[in-house]
């Protein structure tokens, strides 16, 4: 094969391949990362610990990472306020956050902040407690 044909074929494939991949990829596969949100662990009316969580918000509808990035500060604020109102505490462990309670609260807040269906799922990527001790057993 001649070098000229090889270069022409490479140029054509590089122009066609991204368009073909864009058609196959679902539009709802977009997500937004929210690193380092500090949430309180309150038990018995006392602050027991802080857990720093990294989240991934799976976006739906017409929400894009660019539009949601502008609303990230409002989502963080709503999450921290909800964490102080009704803490996302696991009953027998002060070093973890209840993922179901956090997810429900953040999706509810995202509905009012960014619109219905903007966040379809919340995934907790990591949890890092400030203190590594849990509930005292004595």
C-alpha positions as CSV (number, residue, x, y, z in Angstrom):
1,X,0.0,0.0,0.0
2,X,1.3,3.4,-0.8
3,X,2.0,5.9,2.0
4,X,-0.3,8.5,0.5
5,X,-3.3,6.1,0.6
6,X,-2.5,5.1,4.2
7,X,-2.4,8.8,5.3
8,X,-5.6,9.5,3.5
9,X,-7.4,6.5,5.1
10,X,-6.2,7.6,8.6
11,X,-7.5,11.1,8.0
12,X,-10.9,9.8,6.9
13,X,-11.2,7.4,9.8
14,X,-10.2,10.0,12.4
15,X,-13.0,12.3,11.0
16,X,-15.7,9.6,10.9
17,X,-14.9,7.7,14.1
18,X,-15.8,10.4,16.7
19,X,-19.2,10.9,15.0
20,X,-19.9,7.2,15.1
21,X,-19.0,7.0,18.7
22,X,-21.2,10.0,19.6
23,X,-24.2,8.3,18.1
24,X,-23.6,5.1,20.1
25,X,-23.0,6.9,23.5
26,X,-26.2,7.6,25.5
27,X,-26.8,11.2,26.4
28,X,-27.8,10.3,29.9
29,X,-24.4,9.0,30.8
30,X,-23.1,12.4,32.0
31,X,-22.0,12.9,35.5
32,X,-20.6,15.6,37.8
33,X,-18.0,15.0,40.6
34,X,-18.3,16.9,43.9
35,X,-15.1,16.3,45.9
36,X,-14.7,16.9,49.6
37,X,-18.0,17.8,51.1
38,X,-17.7,17.8,54.9
39,X,-20.8,16.4,56.7
40,X,-21.4,16.4,60.4
41,X,-22.2,13.3,62.5
42,X,-24.5,14.4,65.3
43,X,-25.7,11.8,67.8
44,X,-27.4,12.6,71.1
45,X,-27.5,16.3,70.3
46,X,-23.6,16.4,70.2
47,X,-21.3,16.7,67.3
48,X,-19.4,13.5,67.2
49,X,-17.4,13.5,64.0
50,X,-17.1,14.9,60.5
51,X,-17.1,12.7,57.4
52,X,-15.7,14.1,54.2
53,X,-17.5,12.5,51.2
54,X,-16.7,12.7,47.5
55,X,-19.8,12.3,45.3
56,X,-20.7,11.7,41.7
57,X,-24.0,13.1,40.5
58,X,-25.5,11.2,37.6
59,X,-27.3,13.7,35.4
60,X,-30.5,13.3,33.5
61,X,-32.8,15.2,31.3
62,X,-31.3,18.4,29.8
63,X,-28.7,18.8,32.6
64,X,-25.1,19.0,31.4
65,X,-22.0,19.1,33.5
66,X,-21.4,22.7,32.5
67,X,-24.9,23.9,33.7
68,X,-24.7,21.9,36.9
69,X,-21.2,23.1,37.7
70,X,-22.6,26.6,38.1
71,X,-25.1,25.2,40.6
72,X,-22.6,23.0,42.5
73,X,-22.2,25.6,45.3
74,X,-25.9,25.7,45.9
75,X,-26.0,21.9,46.0
76,X,-23.2,21.7,48.5
77,X,-24.9,24.3,50.7
78,X,-28.2,22.4,50.6
79,X,-26.4,19.2,51.4
80,X,-24.5,20.6,54.4
81,X,-27.7,22.3,55.7
82,X,-29.6,19.0,55.4
83,X,-26.8,17.2,57.2
84,X,-27.1,19.6,60.2
85,X,-30.9,19.4,60.2
86,X,-31.3,15.7,60.0
87,X,-27.8,14.0,60.1
88,X,-27.1,11.2,57.8
89,X,-25.9,9.0,60.7
90,X,-25.5,5.2,60.6
91,X,-26.8,4.1,64.0
92,X,-23.9,2.0,65.1
93,X,-21.0,3.8,63.4
94,X,-19.9,7.4,63.6
95,X,-17.4,7.0,60.8
96,X,-19.8,6.5,57.9
97,X,-22.7,8.3,56.2
98,X,-26.0,6.7,55.4
99,X,-25.9,6.6,51.5
100,X,-29.6,6.2,51.1
101,X,-30.5,9.2,53.3
102,X,-27.8,11.4,51.6
103,X,-28.9,10.4,48.1
104,X,-32.6,11.1,48.8
105,X,-31.9,14.5,50.4
106,X,-29.6,15.6,47.6
107,X,-32.0,14.5,44.8
108,X,-34.8,16.4,46.6
109,X,-32.6,19.5,46.8
110,X,-31.4,19.2,43.2
111,X,-35.0,19.1,42.1
112,X,-35.7,22.6,43.6
113,X,-32.3,24.0,42.6
114,X,-31.8,22.7,39.1
115,X,-35.2,21.3,38.0
116,X,-37.0,18.0,38.0
117,X,-34.9,15.1,36.7
118,X,-31.6,17.0,36.6
119,X,-30.0,14.5,39.0
120,X,-31.1,10.9,38.6
121,X,-28.7,9.2,41.0
122,X,-26.1,10.1,43.6
123,X,-23.1,7.8,44.0
124,X,-20.8,8.1,47.1
125,X,-17.3,7.6,45.7
126,X,-15.4,7.8,49.0
127,X,-15.9,8.6,52.7
128,X,-13.1,9.8,54.9
129,X,-13.9,10.3,58.6
130,X,-12.0,13.0,60.6
131,X,-11.8,10.7,63.6
132,X,-11.4,7.0,62.9
133,X,-13.2,5.8,66.1
134,X,-16.8,4.7,66.0
135,X,-19.5,4.4,68.7
136,X,-18.1,3.5,72.1
137,X,-19.2,0.0,73.2
138,X,-19.2,0.6,76.9
